[in-house]
Structure formats: structure tokens, C-alpha cells
Amino acid sequence: MSRQTSPSRHGWLIAVLLVWTTATTANENVNVWDGQLRLLPSDRWTSLGLDQPEFRDGASQSEGAWILPISQRGALTLEARHGSLQSIAGGALQLDGQLHWQLAGQALQWQGLRLQAGSEHLQLVLADSAERIWLLLDHMHFELNPLADDLRFFNVDMRMGEAMAASLNRPELAGSHLGQAEILTRFQEAPVPSDDPDFCQPVRWPGTLIDPDHPEVGRYQADVQLIDLNGFTVNRCETDNSSCDGPGGIDAPMVISPSAELRNSNNPDTAAVPWFSKFSGVFSPYGNDQHPFLVWNIYRTDADGRLLQIGRSGVKHAFLTVNSACTSCPNTHPQNNFHILWPNCRDTYGTGNNDTNRHLGPRSEIAPNTVRWGRCGSTSDANCDGENDFPTTTMFENRTRLRESTLDLSMHPGAQFRFEGWYLVRDDINIYNTMGSRSFEPSYSNGWLLGNLGTYTQGPAIDHWVAPESSGLQARNRELVTTEGRLKAAVRVTEVEPGVFRYDYALANFTLAREITEGAEPNLRLLSNRGISSLRLLLDADADLTALRFHDGDDLESNDWTSQHQGDQLRFDMAEGNSLDWGSLYSFSFETNRAPLPGSLILGMAELGTPTQYELSLLVPTLGPDDIFRDGAEGEL
């Protein structure tokens, strides 16, 4: 590919992935050069005062992309092993062309630019000859065309570098999301083919016997881990100009998305994981187009200690895995190279990619415990003909939507915030290492920033509110494990004044659902995936009861759960079909003059069937002064 070649000539813009079937030999470095860098800016540029730049010396614009040619004056060296990109080993791509802006009467000039390795995995930075970093390019997908020796990086997150933030006098914006980018380049010399490693055949699908002659050895297991979650970005607000006006203005719903990094485990019994795009065909091992699903949630812990879920996403349908940083197996089945996550391989989905209409859908279409998509009757296949309907959706549907006021620290002084992400992987043996969270601090300055990120940790956000190992009579966090899914319930008990106790409960439903389906895969129809419809606990009829509060995070008072205190029971019941479904956390609070002891929460199921309810041990109010042996109260303290 020369610099004059049209990108479309080699299929850069087609949707079908071309697969690299010419795997390099182990530990071989390859060099790439030539081509173009295509910057795809978002509305964020305009909000920063940077309109379309002036293009000079070969820089140009086409179809909304700002294009800088890549020269043959230098090369970028990539470490490639077994058909997988391991890292960026060195070198640089030299860029021709210049971009110039006028900002507040001053000129902002990008010239003498090059793309070189950044500090993160498979990250490139756009730097100038003075080593000033203008852009960070990361969370990239890649595509290799063996026929033309082309290399394409796409779905690349474009984020602000320190030099650009300093030029804008906005150092706090360093690292913030600015849009997406694409890098089109080619090999200096074609990679050398090598044979696939025999030890990766046949594919080790989940449930496959490790040794068919000795079944007692066990089966291969899926165990995918979420290893990072960051890039939290306010993409837009639902206003006339899609911009948020901050505290005191229009309390607009806004859309937030993250970036996510995952890795398959690397144990002797680690299985390969199917990663087939929806509507791509019928494949092993499940006889459908199975792929993982990504969801994310946002939480606020108020100064009084209550944990509230303030935002939750739709479902991101995973559509390919780049299999980077592998040590084995990525090229075992060439036709499926980007549709199988091999053992010890990494994958990534960026902030911009997680805000793409065609890959997002509603949670109501997913059977969470068995991790199946009800394609028939879904928004993408309403008539169940196996063809993608390509439904028309807005840029606010199936997103994490929360109002600006929920992040306003002047309205929530002392509040703390946490972002949680989670991959649902079919047959995964540990859902908790496939989710993780970080704290963040919201602020507003000509746009919302979600900065000062805390340390990433695996596991659900509720475990940061109350640790699972908590004992005593102030806090508990316990898990409910059933054949229909999993749920965690946690409680904090605070003595707000002598003899008066506030109980703050949080119920986090991960996968608990009564899955009602029709048909079979690949033509599966999901009729229901509803979860919990009621919460009951014992509370003496003579007990004082005040300050009842309920929170479900949807800003609709009409569907808030109702409460009743009758006899020796306090009961919360869903309204308007608002069941506590998978991936959601509901909060319940009240004050009473009864001190805590271990007891039971009774959780009713929303759908008919057996059992009608589940029971979980937690801290609950005592019935009276002599009630010290009720429900095992003499046991765990």
C-alpha cells in the first residue's frame, strides 16, 4: 500500500474481519510503515474551543476524519508471537502533514509528529520532536490482511495527552476521551508463516474432557478475568446540543461509558471461549453465535452510609477478540482467529467502542444465569428469521443514563462514587473475577470529568460497601447461591441515637432470574428473566418504624416498591412490574427501636414456579428484649 492508495482498495471499511493466517514464528519482531493516521473527533473537540483545524503539508480531511500520512522514513517494531501481537517493541511511525488551530487568539500547532509506544499495553502516543505527547491511542482492535501485507488498528480510543491539556490550560483533562482513531499501515516485509501448535488441537471448549480415556481427570473450564476498567467518559447529555451544562442548570440525563480489559486464565484446565459476532452463523460448542456480554453500573455511597445504584447500562454484545499478548493458540483455527479467546490471551473494548449503537441491546434479552441471548423476538430479530433487523436506535438507548444531579457534590456532600464493570461469560466458573470496580470523583468544568481514579479491584462494588468477611452486629455481606443464579445482600446498622437503629440494606442481583424460554438455540426466545419481587423480614408489631426509604436508580416514583408493617413482619413489594432483576442493586432503609441480631431475609421470586422464595441469613431487628435465640441468634456474631 502506498500513500496514494485509497484505503477502501484493501477493504479498510468493510465489516467482515480479515484474518492473519500467516502467523509469525515465536518471538519474531516485524516492522510496519507507510499508510495514514485517521483521527475521528467527537463533539468534545468543539466544547474545548477547537473547531476544524487548518490542514497543511499533506494533512487532509475525508468523511469527517482528519488524515495525517505515515511516511517511509521510519518504522514501528511490533513483537509478534504465534500470530498474536505481544507488544510494541520500539521504533516509530513518522507522520507527514500539520494540523493548526486558533485558540483564544493563540496558535496551536501539531507538526513534526510521530507515533511511538506508550506506557500501557499496546498503546501508541502522538508525540512531536520535542517529545511532547499530544494524544494517547489505546484499547485498540487490530486486523491483518495477509494478501496485501496490511495492518489496521481500529476502534482505537483517542485521549488527550499532557501537552494538549497544558496548551488548553486544562491539566485536569489529560487522559480524557476525545473520540476514536484508525491507523492504516503495512509490513516492511511479509511475516513468515509457521505451523499451528499441535497442543492447541482440538479446541478446548468448556466442558470438554481433558483426557477422554480418564474422565476422572476433569473437564476444561472457562475462567475469564476482568483485569482493568477505566476511561470513564460522559459521552453526551440529552439536551438540544447534547452538552451538559453542569450543576444548577438543566438536570439532563447523560450517557457514560468505560473501557475494559480482560484476559483468559492460563491454567492446565483453562478452556477457550467462543467469541462469535451476533448473526455471524452457527458454531461450536453451543450451536449458535455465542459471545460474552459486557455491562456496567455506577454507584454512590452517601455521607449517611447508604449505597445506591445510580446508573446501569444496557448490554454490550462482544463481537471479536484481538487475542493480544498470548503465549499460545491464537492461530489454531485461522477462520476463527478473532472469534475465540484462547488461554492466556488478552482482549479490550474501548470507551468509544462501548458507545456504539449496533453492539448494544437491552438487558431484558439476556438469560443471565445460563448466559444466553434470546435472539428470537429481540430488538435485532423481531420476526425470528435469523437476519439482523438493524433496528433504529438513538444515542441514548441501551446506555448508562443518569441525571447530572446524581453526580453533583454540592447536592451530595461527602458522597463517594464507584464504577463497576462485568463480563458475562457462558460456563464461567467464577463470576466475581470477571467483574471489577474503581472509585472516581466527579467534577464539572465546561463538561463533566470523572477523574482521580482509585485502584482497580476485582469483584463487585457491594463488597467495597461491606466486606464479605464482616461479622459482628454492625455490618454483614452474604451471598445467596441457587440453581437459578446468585445474589448478594449486605446491611449496615447504625445507632443514630440511643436505642434507635438505622438499617441500610442493599440487594445486588447478579444472575438470579427465573429464565423462561421457548425454542432452542440458535432460535431461542426469552419470555422472562425477572428476578426478585419482594423482601420480607421479621419486625415486632410494637416496634417503632420510621424513615422508610427505597431506591432503585430509575428516577421513577411511580414504580417504587411499597412497604407494609403488619404483625411481626416488615414487607417490601414491587410495584408496576419493577422486579429486582439481574445486574441491578436496590436499596432499602428504615429506623426502628430494635437492635440487630442474625436473622433471615425472605426474597420472593417475581415469576411463578418452585421455589416461590429464597431465604438468606443477615442482620435483622430483634423482635423484643428476650429474643436472643431466634433464628440462630446464638450462633455467628
N, C-alpha and C positions, 0 to 999 in steps of 0.2 A: 504493500500500500504506500503510495507516495503521498506527499502532502496535497497534491492536486486531486487525488482520488475522492470521489463522493463517498461519504460514509455509507450511504444506502447501497452501494455496489456490493459490499460484502455482507449485507443483511444486518447492519447495526440496529435497525429499528424494528426488526421482526420480533414477534413474541416467542417463537419457538427457540429454545436454547440449543446452540451448537455445542457439541461435547468434545473435549480434548481426548482423543483416543490414542494419541502418541505420547504416552507417559514418559517422562524423563527417567533416566537411571537414578539410583539412590544418590542423594547428596550432590546432584548436579546443579550448578548455577546457570541461569540463562539471562541474556541481555535483551532489552527491548528499547526501541527508539522510534522516532518519526510519529506522525499522526496529529492528533489535536486534543486539547482540553476544552470541554464544553461546560460552562457554568450555567446553571438553571436557577436563577434567583427567585426568591419568594417575595411577597409583599413587604417582608421585613426590611428590605433594602430601602424602599420608599419611606417607611416610617423613620429610618435613620437619616433621612435627608439626602440619600444617594439615589438619584434617578438614573436613567440610562447613561452609561459613560460615553465618552468620545473614544472611538476606535482608531488606533494608529498603527502603522508599520506592519500590516498583515492581520491585525486583530479584526474581527468582524462579528456580525450578528446574523443568525439564521433561525427561524421558527422559535424566536424567544430566547435562544441560547446565545451567550457571549462566548466567542470562539477564539482561542489562542493556539496557533500552530505549534506543534512539537517538532524540533529540528533534529538533524542527524549529527549535531556537534557533540553529543554526549549520549550516554545510555544508562538506564536503570537496571541494576542487577537484582534478580529475584532468585531466592533459594527455592528449588522445586524438587520434590521427592515423591515418587510413586504417583505422579500425576496430580499432585496437590501443591499449592503454593504454601510454603512454610513461613517465609518472612521476606522482607525487603532487605537484601544483603548489603546494598550500597549503591553508589553512583547517583545519577540524577538525570531527569529529563529536562533539557534546556528548551525554553519557550521563546518563540518569536512574538512580536506584537506588543502593544502597550494599551492600557486602559487608563483614562483620565477622567476625573470628576472635579466639579467645582462645589465646594462645601463651605458655606458661610464666608464666601469671599476668598477662600484659600484653595489651592490646587492639591488634589490627592492623586498621586501618580503611581501606577504599577508598571515597572519596566525592569529589564534585566532579570526576569523571573525564571525559576526552575522548580520542578517537583522533586522532592527528596524524602527519604524516610523520616517519619516522625517518631515519637517516643512510645506510641501504642502499637498493638498488634495490627499489621497490615494497614498502617496509617501513612499517608503522604501529607507533606506540608508544602504550601506555596510560599516560597521564600525569594528574596531578592539578593543581589550581590553583596549586600551588607549583612546578610543572614537574618534580616528582619522577617518574621513569619506573619503573612497576611491572612492565610486561610489554612484550616485543618480539614483534611479529606479522609473520612474513615467510615467504618461499618459498610464496607463495600462488597458487592457481589462481583464475580468475575466470570468471563466467558472466553473460551479459547477456540479459535477456528483453525483446525489442522490443515484445511485445504489452502488457506491464504496466509497461514502463519500469523494470524491476527490475535491480539489480546485486547479484550474490552473489560473495563471496570465500569459498573453501572449501579444504579440505586445508591450512589455514594452520598453520605451526609456531608454537607458543606457547612463548616462552622467558622466563627470569627477567630482570627489569630490575634496575638497580643499587639502586633504592630498596627493593625486596623483599629482595634479598640483604643489604643493610645492616640491615634490620629483623630478619632472622634471625641477624644476626651471622655471616654466612657470605659475605663478599665474593667468595670464590673461586667461588661458584655463579652469579655474574652471567653471563648468556648460556646457561645450561644449559637443556635441553629439559624442558618441563613437561606437554606434551600438544598438543592441537590446538584450533583455534578456527574459527568461522564468522561472517561478517559479512553480514547481510541488510539491504540499504538500497535506495533508489530515486533516480531522477533528479529534480531540481527541475523541469527542462524537458527534454522528449524530445530526443535528438540529432537533428541534421538529416541526412537521407540524402544520399549522394553517389555518383556513379558509380565503378565499379571502374576502376583504372588499366589502360588498354589494353595497356601494355607488359608486363603480367604474364600475358597470354594468348598462346598456350596455356600450360598449366603446364609448367615447365621440369624435367621429370623427369630423373634421372641417365641418361646415355646418349643423350639426345635431341640431334639435330644442332642446333648453334647457328644455322647457316644451311643449310637443305636444298639450296639452289642451289649452295653451295660447301662440300662436305663436308670440304675440307682445313682449314677454319677450326676444326674440332674439335667436341667434344660437351660438354654441360653435365655437371658433376661434383659429387658430394656431398662436402662438406668441413665437417663439423660439429666444433665445438671445445668441449671442456670448459673452462669459464672459472673455475670455483671449486668447491671441495669443502671442506665444513666441517660443523659441527653434530654431531660425533661423539658419540653418546649410547649409554650402556649402558641398554638398554630393560628388561631383566629377567634374572633368573638362574633356572635350572631347579631350584628348591627348592620346598618346600611353600608358601611365601608369595611366591615369585617375587622375593625380595630377596636381594642379595648380602651376605654377612657379612664380606667382606674378608680380608686376609692372616691366616693362622693358623686360619681357620675351615673350613667345608665348601668344598672346591675344586670349586665348581659351574660347569657350563658357563653362559656368559652370552651374550646377544644384543646385538649392536652394529649401529647403522645410522647413515648420514650424511645430509646434504643435498647436493644437487648443482645447479650452474648451468651451462647450456650456451648456445651461440649458433651459429647458422648463419653461414657466412662471407659475404662481400659482395664477391665478385669478378665480373667480367663473365661468367664461365662457371659461377657458383655455381648448383647445382640446388636445387629444392625437394625436401623429404624427406618421404616418406609416414609418417604417424603414426597409423595406424588401430588402434583397440582390438581386441583379440582377440575373435573371434566377432561382429564388427560387420558382416561382409559381404565381398564380393569387389570389389576396387578396383584401379584403375591405380596404378602401372605394372606390378605383378608378378602381378596376378590373384589376390590374397589379401588378408589383413588385416595387411599388413606394418607393423611398428613397430620402433623400436630396443629394445635390451636394455641394462640397467644392471647391472653387477656391481661389487663392491668387495672388497678384500683388506687384511689387516693384517700388518705385518712387524715383526720385532725384529732388530736388529743387536747381538749380544752383545759384551761387552767384549773377547773374544778375536778379534773381527772377523768372525765367521760371520753371514751373512744368512739368516734363517729366516722363512718364511711361517707365521704362527701362526693365521691365520683367513681364511676366504674365504666369501663369501655364496653364496646361490642366485642366481637370475636375476630381476630386476625387469622385468616387461613394461610398457613405456611405454604409456600409454593416451590421452593427449591432450597437446597443446602449447598453451600460453597465448598464444604469439606476442606477447610484450610488447616494448616498446622497438623496434618495427620502423620502418623508413623507407619500406617498400614492400610491396605484395602481400598483406597478411594477409586481405583480404576478397575475394580474387579469385574463389574458389569458395565462396559462402556456406555450402553444405551441408557443406563440408569444412573450415570455418574453423579448427577446433581439431584437425584431423587431418592437417594439412600444416604442416610447419615451413618458413616462407618465408625467402628470403635476408635476412640481417641481422636476424633475429628471435631473441629470447631465449626460453628455457623454464627451468622449475625443477621440482624434486621435493624435497620437504622430508623431514626426519627421520622424522616420523610417517607420511607417505605411503609412505616406503620400508620401512615395517614393517607393511605391510597384506597379509593372507593372500591376498586374491583376485587380487593382482597379482604374486605371487611363485611361482616354479617352480624345478625342478632344472636344473642346467647340462647334464645328460645329454640334454635335449630340444633343444639348440641346435646347429646346424651352424655352427661359429664362423667358418670361412674365408669361406663364402658368406653368412653371417648370415641363416639361415633357421630357422624354428621347425618342428619335426616335430610338427604338431598331432595327426595320427592316431596313436593309441596313447599319447598323452601323458597326464599325470595329469588334465588338464582335459577330454580327449575320448578316453577309453579305447576306445570302440567305433567311433570314426571316423565319427560321424554328423553332424559339424559343429555339434553342440549342446554348450554348456558343461555339464559334469557337476557343476560347483561342488563339487569334492572337499573332504572334511572334512580340515582340516589343523590342527595345533597351532600355538601361538605360538612354537615353537622350530624348526619345519621350514622349510627353504629360507632360513635366516638365516645370518649370520656368527656362528658359535658358537666360543668359545674359553674355556678354563678361567681362573678368576681367577688361578691361579698363574702363568700366562704373562705377566701384567702386573705381578706383584709385584716391585718393585725390590729388596726385601730378598733375594729369591732370584736376581735377575739384576742385581747391582750394576754400574753403568756401562753398562747397555744403553740403546739408543736405539730409538724406535718411529716407525713411519711408516704412514699410512693412504693407500691408493690406490683411486681410482675410475675407472671406464671404461665408456663407452657403445660398444656395437657397433652400427654403422650400416651398412646394406647399401650396397655400392658406394662406401663412403667411401675417398677416395684417400690418407688419412693417418691410420692408427690411433693414432699416437703423440700427436697434438694433441687426440685425443678421449679421452685419459686424463690423469690428473694425480695429484699426491700432496701431502701435508703431513706434517710431523713432529708428534708430540704427546707429552705427558708424562703418564703415568697416576698417579693418587693415589687414596687412599681416605679418606673422612671421612663416615661414615654413608651410604655409597654411592660407587661408582667415578666419578671425574671424569677426562676425557681432555682436559686443558687445555694452556695455554701453547703454542698452535698456532704452528708455524713458517710460513714463507712458502709460499703455494701455487705450485707449478710444474707446467707441463705435461710429459707424458712418464711413463714407467714408473718404479716405485720402484727397480728394479735399476740404473738409471742414476745414482742417488744413492749406491749402494754402490761401483760402479766406473764412472767416466765413459767414455762410448763412445770418446772420443778417446785413451784411455790407451795408452801404448806402454811400452817398456822391459820389464824382466823381473820386475816386482813385481805387475802387475795388467793385465788385459785384459778388454774387454767387446766381443763381436762378435755380429752379427745373422746369422741364417740365414733366407734368403728363398727360399721354394719355391712351386710352384703349389698346394700343399696348405696353405699358411699360413706363419706367421712365428714365430720363436723367438729368444730372446737367451740367450747363455751368457756368464757372467763368472767370473773367477777372481782370487783374491788369493793371493800366495805370500809366506810369512813364514819367515825363517830363525830358528827357535825356539832353536837353539843352533848352534855352529859345525858346518857340514856337515850339519845336519838341517833339512829344509824342510817346512812345513805348507802343503798345497794345499787351499784352500777354494773349491769350485765351487758356483755357483748356476745352475740352468737354469730360465728363465722361459718357459713355453709360452704364447704369446698366442693364436694361432689355428691352430697346426699340428695337423691332425686328418685322418685318412682317413675322409672322410664317405661312409658307405654308406647309401643311401636307397632307398625304394620308393615308386612312385607319383609324382605331380606335384602342384604347388601348385594349388589350396589344400589338397588332400588328401595332403600329403607325410607320409611315415612315415620317421623317422630310425632306422636299425637300428644304427648305430655312429658315434661321433665320438671314438674313442680316439686317443691321441697316441703318446708315446714309451714304449717298453718296456725299453730297455737303454741303458747308457752304457759305452763302451769307450775305453781309451787305452793306449798302449804304456808298459810299465814293465819294465825288465830283470829277468829271473828271479832274479838275485843281489842285487837291490836290497832293502834293508830296508823293511819296510812295517808301520807301527803306527798306532794311534789312528784306526782307520776309524770314521767316523760318517755316519749318514744321517738326514735329517729331511724329512718330508712334511707335517707340521702336522695330522695327524688323530688323534693320541693312541692309535693302534692299533699295537702292536708286531707283531702277527700278520701284518700286510701290508707290513712294512718290506722294502725291496729287499735282496737278498742280494749278497755280494761274493765274487769269486774272483780270485786272483792265480796265473795259470798261464802258464808260459813267459814270453814277453815281453809279456804283456797283463794289465791290471787291468780287470775287468769287473764292472759292477753290473747286476743283472737284477731286474725287477719280480716281486713275489710277490702271490698272491691277487687277480690282476687289477687291481692298483693301478698302472695306467699313469699317466704324467705327461700329463695332459690339459689342455685349453685353460684359460687363466686361472689356472694353478697354477704354483708355484715349488717345486722340490725342491732340497735341499742335500746335497752330498757332500764329505767331508773325509777326509784321511789325512796321515800324515807319512812321509817317506822320506829317504834319504841321497842322492837325485839332485836336482841343481839344475835350474831351469827353462830351457826353450828353446821357441821356437814349434814347435807340432806340431798334431796333429789329434785331435778328439773324434769318435767314431763313435756316432751315435744311431740305434738300431733302432726301427722302427715296430711298433706293437702289433698292427695288422691286416695280413693277407696282402695282397699287391699289389706294384706296382712304383712306386718303388724300395723295397727292403726296408730301406734305411738311408740316412741323410744324414751328410755329413762337414762339420765346422766347424773352422776354424783357431783355436787358442787356445794358451795356455801349458800345457805338459805336462812331466813329468820327463824328463830325458835318459836315454838307455839306458846310457851309460857315459862315461868320460873322453874318448874320442875321437869322441864323437857330436856334432860341431858342425855338420855339414852335412845332418843328417837332416830330412826334411820341410820343406825350405826354411829351415832354421835360420839360414842365412847371410843371409837377407833381413831382413824387418822386425824391428827390435828396439825 
